[in-house]
Amino acid sequence: MSLTFSNARLITPVGVVEGSLTVEGDHIAAIGAETGGLDLDGGYLLPGFIDTQVNGGGGVLFNDAPTVEAIAAIGAAHRAYGTTGFFTTLISDDLAVVDKALRATETAIAKGVPGVLGIHVEGPFLNVKRKGTHDETKFRRLDAEAIRLLSSLKAGKTLVTLAPELAAPEDIRALSAAGVIIAAGHTDATYAEARRGIEAGISGVTHLFNAMSPLSHRAPGVVGAVLEDDDLYAGIIVDGAHVDPVALKIALKARPYDRFMLVTDAMPTVGSTTKRFNLMGKDIRVENGVCVGPDGTLAGSDLDMATAVRNAVEMLGLELETASMMASEAPARFMKLPRTYGHLAVGARADLVWLDANLQVRGVWIGGQSDATLSHAA
């Protein structure tokens, strides 16, 4: 099947290219100056967004239902906002639940559920001092049993968030050697403890600034370790509430843009008319666009990736090409996906998002298939 997009502004690795893009099957076959096909009315065509932190969507929380059906529902909810690849995220829970989530992820990939690329296990190897809204009764140390389980995914990629000060360097090395991507998060590590974890195999941080030891002039903490390191990938939640835009602008000045990733940390309220849900026995509500618990603690977000991209442009003053890279290529490289993911180029996957002049989503394609077709997929 062939499809041509014309009259478009293509966001490519070499900048904005005005012209056309042709899809053959599930890949991009040509970029040029063709006419005909689908006229994008001068709008933007971007690589599909890849979100490494999706707790829920469409009224579904992954922890409540670690099933194939839940993964499909969450993916469908986020697809409407340009997310063509996602890692369903399990918040700290018992290892038996982690096992169910891993097995559901394998099955979802085998069945071809659109967009699912793997799983993000956020905890339970976290520090109670930076627990956020996680249930501290679920917390435990990273040990041989947990390493075996976390290394057991047979399809897709696994991302694990842990507190490096509570994990032995040799255990972090073992997890990394097994192919698991590791991020520091919900951590009170000192700068030295963070560096030990990085040297052992940690390659990123989960929601920079949030739930981690801050930068101060005599104790650089995890934030200092991140801002000093040009190789670490850092997820950022750009909703104006999780982190003040000024702090993010300062962080962006300190490190290469391509080591930042837009993430949503989305909860079930995204893509749902219901703006309230239960999380580990806590009543969570959306207040001024932010998910908060009874005590006012932030509990994930009501953010979608299209809004995150717009916010990166409007709040942080980034060019659309930079925001697009942070929403696609950076997470693809962090998760060590095939080089066909995360950018527009001949031979790349036809995971595409059409945005209009106001950066609103007009169309989404995964592997060359439109959202209308994908809605009927497994």
C-alpha positions as CSV (number, residue, x, y, z in Angstrom):
1,M,0.0,0.0,0.0
2,S,1.3,3.4,-1.0
3,L,0.4,6.8,0.5
4,T,1.8,10.2,-0.3
5,F,1.5,13.3,2.0
6,S,1.9,16.5,0.1
7,N,2.0,20.3,0.8
8,A,3.7,19.5,4.1
9,R,6.5,20.9,6.3
10,L,8.5,17.8,7.2
11,I,10.4,17.8,10.5
12,T,13.6,15.9,9.6
13,P,17.0,15.5,11.2
14,V,18.3,18.1,8.8
15,G,15.6,20.7,9.6
16,V,12.3,21.6,8.1
17,V,11.8,20.4,4.5
18,E,8.9,21.6,2.5
19,G,7.5,19.0,0.2
20,S,6.1,15.6,0.2
21,L,6.6,12.2,1.9
22,T,5.7,8.8,0.4
23,V,5.0,5.7,2.4
24,E,5.2,2.2,1.1
25,G,3.9,-0.4,3.5
26,D,5.2,0.4,6.9
27,H,8.2,2.5,5.9
28,I,9.0,5.8,4.4
29,A,9.9,5.3,0.7
30,A,10.6,8.8,-0.5
31,I,10.9,12.5,0.5
32,G,10.5,14.9,-2.3
33,A,8.2,17.3,-4.1
34,E,5.4,15.1,-5.2
35,T,1.8,16.4,-5.4
36,G,-1.5,14.6,-4.9
37,G,-2.3,12.1,-2.2
38,L,-3.2,13.6,1.2
39,D,-2.8,17.4,1.2
40,L,-1.6,18.5,4.6
41,D,-2.5,22.1,3.9
42,G,0.9,23.4,4.8
43,G,0.9,21.7,8.2
44,Y,3.7,19.8,9.9
45,L,4.5,16.1,9.5
46,L,6.6,14.9,12.5
47,P,8.0,11.5,13.5
48,G,5.5,9.8,15.9
49,F,5.9,10.6,19.5
50,I,7.5,8.0,21.8
51,D,6.5,8.2,25.5
52,T,8.6,6.2,28.0
53,Q,6.3,6.9,30.9
54,V,2.6,6.1,30.5
55,N,0.9,4.9,33.7
56,G,-2.6,5.0,32.2
57,G,-5.0,6.6,29.8
58,G,-8.6,6.3,28.6
59,G,-9.8,5.7,32.2
60,V,-7.4,2.7,32.7
61,L,-4.5,2.5,35.2
62,F,-2.0,-0.2,34.3
63,N,-1.5,-1.2,37.9
64,D,-5.2,-2.0,38.2
65,A,-5.3,-4.1,35.1
66,P,-1.9,-5.4,33.9
67,T,-3.5,-7.0,30.9
68,V,-3.3,-6.9,27.1
69,E,-6.7,-5.2,27.0
70,A,-5.5,-2.5,29.3
71,I,-2.3,-1.9,27.2
72,A,-4.5,-1.6,24.1
73,A,-6.9,0.8,25.7
74,I,-4.1,3.0,27.1
75,G,-2.3,3.0,23.7
76,A,-5.5,4.0,21.9
77,A,-6.1,6.9,24.3
78,H,-2.6,8.3,23.8
79,R,-2.6,7.7,20.0
80,A,-5.1,10.5,19.6
81,Y,-2.4,12.8,20.9
82,G,0.3,11.7,18.5
83,T,1.9,8.9,20.6
84,T,2.9,6.1,18.2
85,G,5.2,4.3,20.6
86,F,4.8,3.9,24.3
87,F,6.1,2.0,27.3
88,T,3.2,1.1,29.7
89,T,4.4,2.1,33.2
90,L,3.8,0.0,36.3
91,I,4.1,2.0,39.5
92,S,5.7,0.3,42.5
93,D,3.9,-3.0,43.2
94,D,4.6,-6.6,44.3
95,L,6.8,-8.7,42.1
96,A,3.8,-10.9,41.3
97,V,2.1,-7.9,39.7
98,V,5.4,-7.0,37.9
99,D,5.4,-10.5,36.5
100,K,1.8,-10.2,35.2
101,A,2.7,-6.8,33.6
102,L,5.7,-8.3,31.8
103,R,3.8,-11.2,30.5
104,A,0.9,-9.0,29.3
105,T,3.5,-6.8,27.5
106,E,4.9,-9.8,25.7
107,T,1.5,-10.9,24.6
108,A,0.5,-7.4,23.5
109,I,3.5,-7.2,21.3
110,A,2.9,-10.7,19.9
111,K,-0.7,-9.8,19.1
112,G,0.4,-6.6,17.3
113,V,-1.3,-4.1,19.7
114,P,-0.5,-0.8,18.0
115,G,2.4,1.3,19.5
116,V,3.4,-0.9,22.4
117,L,7.2,-1.1,22.5
118,G,7.8,-2.5,26.0
119,I,7.4,-1.7,29.7
120,H,8.6,0.7,32.2
121,V,8.8,-0.7,35.8
122,E,9.0,2.4,38.0
123,G,9.9,0.9,41.4
124,P,9.5,-0.8,43.8
125,F,13.3,-0.3,44.3
126,L,12.9,3.3,45.4
127,N,13.8,5.5,48.4
128,V,11.0,6.2,50.8
129,K,12.4,9.8,51.3
130,R,11.5,10.6,47.7
131,K,8.5,8.3,47.4
132,G,6.1,10.8,45.9
133,T,2.7,9.1,45.6
134,H,4.2,5.6,45.5
135,D,3.1,3.1,48.1
136,E,6.1,2.6,50.4
137,T,4.8,-0.7,51.7
138,K,5.7,-2.1,48.2
139,F,9.3,-1.0,48.4
140,R,12.1,-3.6,48.4
141,R,15.7,-3.9,47.5
142,L,17.0,-5.0,44.1
143,D,18.1,-8.6,44.5
144,A,18.8,-11.7,42.4
145,E,15.1,-12.7,42.3
146,A,14.1,-9.3,41.1
147,I,16.9,-9.2,38.5
148,R,15.8,-12.5,37.1
149,L,12.3,-11.3,36.7
150,L,13.1,-7.9,35.3
151,S,15.4,-9.5,32.7
152,S,12.7,-11.9,31.5
153,L,10.8,-9.9,28.9
154,K,10.9,-11.9,25.6
155,A,9.7,-9.1,23.3
156,G,10.2,-5.4,23.4
157,K,12.3,-3.3,25.8
158,T,12.3,-3.0,29.6
159,L,13.0,0.2,31.5
160,V,13.5,0.1,35.2
161,T,13.5,3.1,37.5
162,L,15.4,2.6,40.8
163,A,17.2,4.6,43.6
164,P,20.9,4.0,43.0
165,E,21.8,4.5,46.7
166,L,19.7,1.4,47.6
167,A,21.1,-0.9,44.9
168,A,24.5,-2.5,44.9
169,P,26.6,-1.5,41.9
170,E,27.1,-5.2,41.0
171,D,23.3,-5.7,40.8
172,I,22.9,-2.6,38.6
173,R,25.6,-4.0,36.4
174,A,23.9,-7.4,36.2
175,L,20.6,-5.8,35.2
176,S,22.3,-3.6,32.6
177,A,24.2,-6.6,31.2
178,A,20.9,-8.4,30.8
179,G,19.7,-5.7,28.4
180,V,17.5,-3.7,30.8
181,I,17.6,0.1,30.4
182,I,18.0,1.7,33.9
183,A,17.0,5.1,35.1
184,A,17.6,6.8,38.4
185,G,14.4,8.1,40.1
186,H,12.6,8.6,43.4
187,T,16.1,8.8,44.8
188,D,17.8,10.7,47.6
189,A,21.3,9.7,46.4
190,T,24.3,12.0,47.0
191,Y,26.3,13.1,44.0
192,A,28.8,10.3,44.7
193,E,26.1,7.7,45.0
194,A,24.5,8.8,41.8
195,R,27.9,8.7,40.0
196,R,28.5,5.1,41.3
197,G,25.1,4.1,39.8
198,I,25.9,5.8,36.5
199,E,29.2,4.0,36.2
200,A,27.5,0.7,37.0
201,G,25.0,1.1,34.1
202,I,22.4,3.7,34.8
203,S,21.8,5.7,31.5
204,G,19.0,8.0,32.3
205,V,16.9,9.7,35.0
206,T,13.1,9.6,35.4
207,H,11.4,13.0,35.5
208,L,14.3,15.3,36.1
209,F,14.0,17.5,39.3
210,N,11.0,15.6,40.5
211,A,11.5,13.0,43.4
212,M,15.2,13.3,43.5
213,S,17.9,15.1,45.6
214,P,18.3,18.6,44.3
215,L,21.3,20.7,43.3
216,S,22.7,22.9,46.0
217,H,26.1,24.6,46.1
218,R,27.7,22.1,48.6
219,A,25.6,19.0,47.7
220,P,25.1,18.6,44.0
221,G,22.8,15.6,44.4
222,V,21.2,13.7,41.6
223,V,20.3,16.8,39.7
224,G,23.9,18.0,39.8
225,A,25.1,14.6,38.6
226,V,22.7,14.8,35.6
227,L,23.5,18.4,34.6
228,E,27.2,17.6,34.7
229,D,26.9,14.6,32.4
230,D,26.3,15.1,28.7
231,D,25.5,11.4,28.0
232,L,22.7,10.7,30.4
233,Y,19.2,10.9,29.1
234,A,16.7,12.9,31.2
235,G,13.0,12.7,31.0
236,I,11.2,16.0,31.6
237,I,7.6,16.7,32.4
238,V,6.7,20.0,30.7
239,D,3.4,21.0,32.1
240,G,4.3,24.1,34.0
241,A,3.5,22.5,37.3
242,H,5.9,19.6,37.8
243,V,8.9,21.8,37.2
244,D,9.1,25.6,36.8
245,P,9.9,26.4,33.2
246,V,12.8,28.6,34.4
247,A,14.5,25.5,36.0
248,L,14.0,23.6,32.7
249,K,15.5,26.4,30.7
250,I,18.5,26.4,32.9
251,A,18.9,22.6,32.6
252,L,18.6,22.9,28.8
253,K,21.5,25.4,28.7
254,A,23.7,22.9,30.6
255,R,23.5,19.9,28.4
256,P,22.9,18.8,24.8
257,Y,19.2,19.0,23.7
258,D,19.3,15.5,22.3
259,R,19.7,14.0,25.8
260,F,16.4,15.4,27.0
261,M,13.1,13.4,26.5
262,L,9.6,14.7,26.8
263,V,7.5,12.4,28.9
264,T,3.9,12.6,30.2
265,D,3.9,10.5,33.4
266,A,0.2,10.2,32.3
267,M,-2.6,8.9,34.4
268,P,-6.0,7.4,33.5
269,T,-7.5,10.8,33.1
270,V,-5.7,11.4,29.7
271,G,-8.2,10.7,27.0
272,S,-11.0,10.3,29.5
273,T,-13.9,12.6,30.5
274,T,-13.4,11.3,34.1
275,K,-10.9,13.4,35.9
276,R,-10.7,11.3,39.1
277,F,-9.3,7.9,39.9
278,N,-8.0,5.7,42.7
279,L,-4.3,5.0,43.1
280,M,-3.2,2.5,45.7
281,G,-6.2,3.4,47.9
282,K,-5.7,7.2,47.4
283,D,-8.3,9.4,45.7
284,I,-6.6,11.3,42.9
285,R,-8.1,14.2,41.1
286,V,-7.2,16.6,38.4
287,E,-6.8,20.1,39.7
288,N,-5.8,22.9,37.4
289,G,-4.5,20.4,34.9
290,V,-2.4,18.4,37.4
291,C,-3.1,15.1,39.2
292,V,-2.9,15.5,43.0
293,G,-3.6,13.3,46.0
294,P,-5.6,14.2,49.1
295,D,-2.6,15.9,50.7
296,G,-1.7,17.9,47.5
297,T,1.1,15.6,46.5
298,L,1.6,15.4,42.7
299,A,0.4,12.0,41.4
300,G,1.5,11.7,37.8
301,S,0.0,14.0,35.2
302,D,-3.0,14.8,33.0
303,L,-0.5,15.6,30.2
304,D,-0.4,14.2,26.7
305,M,2.5,14.3,24.3
306,A,1.0,16.7,21.8
307,T,0.6,19.2,24.6
308,A,4.1,18.5,25.9
309,V,5.5,19.4,22.5
310,R,3.4,22.6,22.3
311,N,4.5,23.5,25.9
312,A,8.2,22.9,25.0
313,V,7.8,25.4,22.2
314,E,5.6,27.9,24.1
315,M,7.0,27.6,27.6
316,L,10.6,26.8,26.9
317,G,11.1,28.7,23.7
318,L,12.3,25.7,21.8
319,E,12.1,25.3,18.0
320,L,9.6,22.8,16.9
321,E,12.4,20.7,15.4
322,T,14.0,20.5,18.8
323,A,10.8,19.7,20.7
324,S,10.0,17.0,18.0
325,M,13.4,15.4,18.6
326,M,12.9,15.3,22.3
327,A,9.5,13.6,21.7
328,S,10.8,11.0,19.2
329,E,14.4,10.5,18.4
330,A,15.8,11.0,22.0
331,P,13.5,8.4,23.6
332,A,14.2,6.0,20.7
333,R,17.9,6.2,21.2
334,F,17.6,6.0,25.0
335,M,15.5,2.8,24.7
336,K,17.9,1.4,22.1
337,L,15.2,0.9,19.6
338,P,16.2,0.1,16.0
339,R,17.5,3.1,14.0
340,T,14.3,3.1,11.9
341,Y,12.5,4.6,14.9
342,G,12.2,8.3,15.9
343,H,12.9,10.3,12.7
344,L,11.7,11.0,9.2
345,A,14.1,9.6,6.6
346,V,13.9,7.2,3.7
347,G,13.8,3.7,5.1
348,A,12.5,4.8,8.6
349,R,9.3,3.5,10.0
350,A,6.2,5.4,8.9
351,D,5.2,6.4,12.4
352,L,3.8,9.9,11.7
353,V,2.0,12.8,13.3
354,W,0.3,15.6,11.3
355,L,0.1,18.9,13.2
356,D,-1.6,22.0,11.9
357,A,-0.2,25.5,12.2
358,N,-1.4,25.7,15.8
359,L,0.4,22.4,16.6
360,Q,-2.9,20.5,17.1
361,V,-3.0,16.9,16.0
362,R,-4.8,16.3,12.7
363,G,-3.8,12.7,11.9
364,V,-1.7,9.8,13.3
365,W,-0.2,6.8,11.5
366,I,1.6,3.8,13.0
367,G,3.6,1.7,10.5
368,G,1.8,3.6,7.7
369,Q,-1.7,2.7,9.1
370,S,-4.1,5.5,10.0
371,D,-5.7,5.9,13.4
372,A,-9.1,4.8,11.9
373,T,-7.5,1.5,10.8
374,L,-5.6,1.0,14.0
375,S,-8.7,1.4,16.2
376,H,-9.8,-2.0,15.0
377,A,-6.5,-3.7,15.7
378,A,-5.8,-6.1,18.5
